[in-house]
């Protein structure tokens, strides 16, 4: 989706924020004729896969973590 002559204020704000982020990350102006949503898609598409393991978060207590149930044979156990 390209940039059209008529943008809503929401679309304009998204474009401005995405363009500012693009300039900070790449030190170049954003590509011409591209929407804010498309800019964000390009930026996030270039991000690496984060090494994030929620179960090892310092903000979670071991007592609040429930692991998936194990299903063996015909017996079902649910957490």
N, C-alpha and C positions, 0 to 999 in steps of 0.2 A: 504494500500500500504506500503510495507516494504522498507527498505533502500537497494538499489542495489549497486553493485560494481561501476557502472558508474553513477555519478551524474553530472548534469550540474553545472556550477559555480553559477547559480541562485538558484538551488535546494540546493547546498551546503551552500550558504549564508543564505537561509531561515532556514535550519536545525541548523546552528550555532546560529542564533538569537533566534530561538525557544528553543534550548537547554539552552542557557544563561538565558532566561526568566524562564524556568522550574527550573533551579538551584536557581534562586533568590526567586521564589515563594515557592518552596517545600524543599529547602535545601538538595536535593538529586540529584544524576545524573538522567537524563531522562531514560525511559525504553529503553532497547536494541532493535535493529532492528525495529525502527519506523521512519517514515519520518518526516520532519519538519512540513509539512502541518497537519499530524496526531497529532503531539505534540500540535500545535496551536489549533486544534479542541478540544482536551482534555482540554486544559487550558481554552479556552473560554466557553466550555460546563460547567465548574465548576463555572463560574461567576454567580452571582445572577442577578436578573432582576433589572436593574437600575431604580431608581425613578427619571425619567427625564420627565419634562413637558416643551416642547419647547415653549409653549405659555406663560410661565412665566419667560422666559429668560430675564435677565437684558439687553441683547444686542438687543432686539427687541422692537420697539416702538409700542404702541397699534394701531397707525394709519397704520402700515404696516401688521397687521394681518387680514387676510380675512377668515372668518368662512365658513364652507360648506353651500351651499344653502339649504333652506327648501322647500320640495316639498309637496304641499297640494292639494288634489282633482286632477283636471286635469291641474291645473295651475302650470307651472314650473318657478321657479325663479333661475337664475344662478348668481353666484358671478363673 
